[in-house]
Amino acid sequence: MSFADSVEPVGHLKAPSKPEEFSQGVIGDSVETVSDFLSPSEWVLGAIEFALGSNPLEQAISWFTGDWASYVKCAEVWRNTGSFTKDLATNLRAGNRELDAGWHGNAADSAYVYFDELAKKIDTLDGHFRDLHASYMDIGRAIARSAELIKGVLEQLADQALLLEIELTAGTALMETGVGLFAGYGAAILEMAEMVRTWGRATEAYSAVQDAIDEATVAGGLAVGGLSVALKEFPEPGRSYDNPAV
């Protein structure tokens, strides 16, 4: 007896696509723009370091070093694997019903029960793979959202650094008049304080993404644990059928 599959499970086993969230890399074009500080406008980066006491560009890059796009790709693999197992269970049920329609007796009944239980177990795997998909996507999206926010912060810092340089230059020019200390330099101090607050948004975003990653990692661990238990609980064939006529 031959059986025709109801669905095609192998159609789900394909290479993951490139995540749109990381089409320009984690930091992307905005950091390339900010990286220009290092060449003709190095003084801007110097002004930012002067205000913050650190290099924010290097700090941001260090936060996002790694192939975070692979998390989103892996999430797609988990989802596809879950769809594969669900279709596999569908085919197994269909074949079991077809087999049961033409095969009768104790052995047939035992086989039907076994394959029915096997299909049910395989079907449950999809839920665990979906949980893994969600966990990996949560990590990828958290990184992408945080990187986007920090890119904006870096660009804002560049604008503020430009104003800081203008205010410092004005203060120096007016020093001889005695007004510069209170005019240009006073404004510069206020601008530096604003830059510190701006960078604080970046550090808050980094802390938030760390929390999101921790939560997603815990959820992923639970999903792996559930998958492990499910695989260990697969039904095993009982003892062979002893036909009394043999």
C-alpha positions as CSV (number, residue, x, y, z in Angstrom):
1,M,0.0,0.0,0.0
2,S,1.4,3.4,-0.9
3,F,0.5,6.6,0.8
4,A,0.3,10.1,-0.6
5,D,1.3,13.0,1.6
6,S,-1.4,15.5,2.4
7,V,1.2,18.3,2.7
8,E,4.8,18.9,1.9
9,P,6.8,19.3,5.2
10,V,10.2,19.7,3.5
11,G,8.9,22.9,1.9
12,H,9.5,24.6,5.2
13,L,13.2,23.6,5.4
14,K,14.7,26.5,3.6
15,A,17.5,29.0,4.3
16,P,16.4,32.0,6.4
17,S,16.0,35.4,4.7
18,K,18.1,38.5,5.5
19,P,16.4,40.3,8.4
20,E,15.1,43.8,7.4
21,E,15.9,45.1,10.9
22,F,19.6,44.6,10.2
23,S,19.7,45.5,6.5
24,Q,22.3,48.2,7.3
25,G,24.0,46.4,10.1
26,V,23.2,47.0,13.8
27,I,24.4,50.5,13.8
28,G,24.1,51.2,10.1
29,D,24.4,54.4,8.1
30,S,24.0,56.7,11.1
31,V,27.2,55.5,12.7
32,E,29.0,55.8,9.4
33,T,27.9,59.4,9.5
34,V,29.0,59.8,13.0
35,S,32.3,58.0,12.1
36,D,33.1,61.0,9.9
37,F,34.0,62.8,13.2
38,L,37.2,60.8,13.0
39,S,38.4,62.4,9.8
40,P,37.8,66.0,8.8
41,S,35.7,66.8,11.8
42,E,37.7,65.0,14.5
43,W,37.3,68.1,16.7
44,V,33.6,67.3,17.1
45,L,34.4,63.9,18.6
46,G,37.0,65.6,20.8
47,A,34.3,68.0,22.0
48,I,32.0,65.1,22.8
49,E,34.8,63.3,24.7
50,F,35.6,66.5,26.5
51,A,32.0,66.8,27.7
52,L,31.3,63.2,28.5
53,G,34.8,62.0,29.5
54,S,34.6,59.0,27.1
55,N,34.2,58.2,23.4
56,P,30.5,57.5,22.9
57,L,31.0,56.1,19.4
58,E,33.4,53.4,20.6
59,Q,31.1,52.7,23.5
60,A,28.1,52.3,21.3
61,I,30.0,50.0,18.8
62,S,31.2,47.8,21.7
63,W,27.6,47.4,22.9
64,F,26.5,46.0,19.6
65,T,29.5,44.0,18.5
66,G,28.4,40.6,17.3
67,D,26.3,39.0,14.6
68,W,22.9,40.0,16.1
69,A,21.2,39.4,12.7
70,S,21.8,35.7,13.2
71,Y,19.3,35.7,16.1
72,V,16.5,36.8,13.7
73,K,17.7,34.3,11.1
74,C,17.7,31.5,13.8
75,A,14.2,32.6,14.9
76,E,13.0,32.0,11.3
77,V,14.7,28.5,11.4
78,W,12.9,27.7,14.6
79,R,9.5,28.7,13.1
80,N,10.2,26.8,9.9
81,T,11.1,23.7,11.9
82,G,7.9,24.0,13.9
83,S,5.9,24.2,10.7
84,F,7.8,21.1,9.4
85,T,6.9,19.1,12.5
86,K,3.2,20.2,12.3
87,D,3.0,19.1,8.6
88,L,4.8,15.8,9.4
89,A,2.2,15.1,12.1
90,T,-0.6,15.9,9.6
91,N,0.8,13.4,7.1
92,L,1.3,10.8,9.8
93,R,-2.4,11.1,10.8
94,A,-3.6,10.9,7.3
95,G,-1.5,7.8,6.6
96,N,-2.6,6.2,9.8
97,R,-6.3,6.6,8.9
98,E,-5.7,5.2,5.5
99,L,-3.8,2.3,6.9
100,D,-6.5,1.6,9.5
101,A,-9.2,1.5,6.8
102,G,-7.6,-1.5,5.2
103,W,-5.9,-3.3,8.0
104,H,-7.7,-4.9,10.9
105,G,-6.9,-7.0,13.9
106,N,-4.9,-6.7,17.1
107,A,-1.7,-5.7,15.4
108,A,-3.6,-3.1,13.4
109,D,-5.2,-1.7,16.5
110,S,-1.9,-1.5,18.3
111,A,-0.3,0.2,15.3
112,Y,-3.1,2.7,15.0
113,V,-2.7,3.7,18.7
114,Y,1.0,4.0,18.4
115,F,1.0,6.2,15.3
116,D,-1.8,8.3,16.7
117,E,0.1,9.0,19.8
118,L,3.3,9.6,17.8
119,A,1.4,12.2,15.6
120,K,0.1,13.9,18.7
121,K,3.6,14.2,20.2
122,I,5.1,15.5,17.0
123,D,2.3,18.0,16.8
124,T,3.2,19.4,20.2
125,L,6.7,20.2,19.1
126,D,5.5,23.1,17.0
127,G,4.5,25.0,20.1
128,H,8.0,24.7,21.6
129,F,9.6,25.8,18.3
130,R,7.2,28.8,18.2
131,D,8.3,29.7,21.7
132,L,11.9,29.6,20.6
133,H,11.1,31.7,17.6
134,A,9.5,34.3,19.8
135,S,12.4,34.4,22.2
136,Y,15.0,34.9,19.4
137,M,12.9,37.5,17.7
138,D,12.5,39.4,21.0
139,I,16.3,39.6,21.3
140,G,16.8,40.6,17.7
141,R,14.1,43.3,17.8
142,A,15.3,44.7,21.2
143,I,18.8,45.1,19.7
144,A,17.5,46.7,16.5
145,R,15.2,49.1,18.4
146,S,18.0,50.1,20.9
147,A,20.5,50.5,18.1
148,E,18.1,52.8,16.2
149,L,17.6,55.0,19.3
150,I,21.3,55.2,20.0
151,K,22.0,56.1,16.4
152,G,19.7,59.1,17.0
153,V,21.5,60.0,20.2
154,L,24.9,59.9,18.5
155,E,23.6,62.2,15.8
156,Q,22.1,64.6,18.4
157,L,25.4,64.6,20.2
158,A,27.1,65.7,17.0
159,D,24.8,68.7,16.7
160,Q,25.3,69.6,20.4
161,A,29.1,69.3,20.0
162,L,28.9,71.7,17.1
163,L,27.1,74.2,19.3
164,L,29.6,73.6,22.2
165,E,32.5,74.3,19.9
166,I,30.8,77.6,18.7
167,E,30.2,78.6,22.3
168,L,33.7,77.8,23.4
169,T,35.1,79.7,20.5
170,A,32.9,82.7,21.3
171,G,33.9,82.6,24.9
172,T,37.6,82.6,24.0
173,A,37.0,85.5,21.6
174,L,35.2,87.5,24.2
175,M,37.7,86.7,27.0
176,E,39.5,90.0,26.7
177,T,36.3,91.9,27.2
178,G,35.5,90.1,30.4
179,V,32.1,89.0,29.0
180,G,33.3,85.7,27.6
181,L,33.5,83.9,30.9
182,F,29.8,84.5,31.5
183,A,28.5,84.5,27.9
184,G,30.2,82.0,25.7
185,Y,31.6,79.8,28.5
186,G,28.4,79.9,30.5
187,A,26.5,78.7,27.5
188,A,29.1,76.0,26.9
189,I,28.7,74.7,30.4
190,L,24.9,74.4,29.9
191,E,25.5,72.7,26.5
192,M,27.8,70.2,28.1
193,A,25.2,69.4,30.8
194,E,22.6,68.9,28.0
195,M,25.1,66.5,26.2
196,V,25.4,64.5,29.4
197,R,21.6,64.2,29.6
198,T,21.5,63.2,25.9
199,W,24.0,60.4,26.4
200,G,22.1,59.3,29.5
201,R,19.3,58.3,27.1
202,A,21.7,56.0,25.3
203,T,22.8,54.3,28.6
204,E,19.2,53.9,29.6
205,A,18.4,52.3,26.2
206,Y,21.4,49.9,26.7
207,S,20.2,48.9,30.2
208,A,16.7,48.3,28.8
209,V,17.9,46.1,26.0
210,Q,20.0,44.1,28.5
211,D,16.9,43.5,30.5
212,A,15.0,42.5,27.4
213,I,17.7,40.1,26.4
214,D,17.8,38.5,29.9
215,E,14.0,38.0,29.8
216,A,14.1,36.5,26.3
217,T,17.0,34.2,27.3
218,V,15.0,32.9,30.3
219,A,12.0,32.3,28.0
220,G,14.2,30.6,25.5
221,G,15.7,28.4,28.2
222,L,12.2,27.3,29.2
223,A,11.3,26.5,25.6
224,V,14.4,24.4,25.3
225,G,13.5,22.6,28.5
226,G,10.0,22.0,27.3
227,L,11.3,20.7,23.9
228,S,13.7,18.4,25.7
229,V,10.9,16.9,27.9
230,A,8.6,16.5,24.8
231,L,11.3,14.6,22.9
232,K,12.0,12.2,25.8
233,E,8.3,11.4,26.1
234,F,7.9,10.1,22.6
235,P,5.9,6.9,22.6
236,E,8.0,3.7,22.1
237,P,6.6,0.7,20.2
238,G,5.2,-1.9,22.6
239,R,6.2,-5.6,22.5
240,S,5.8,-7.3,19.2
241,Y,2.4,-9.0,18.5
242,D,2.5,-12.7,19.1
243,N,0.0,-14.3,16.7
244,P,-1.4,-17.4,18.3
245,A,-1.8,-19.1,14.9
246,V,2.0,-19.1,14.4
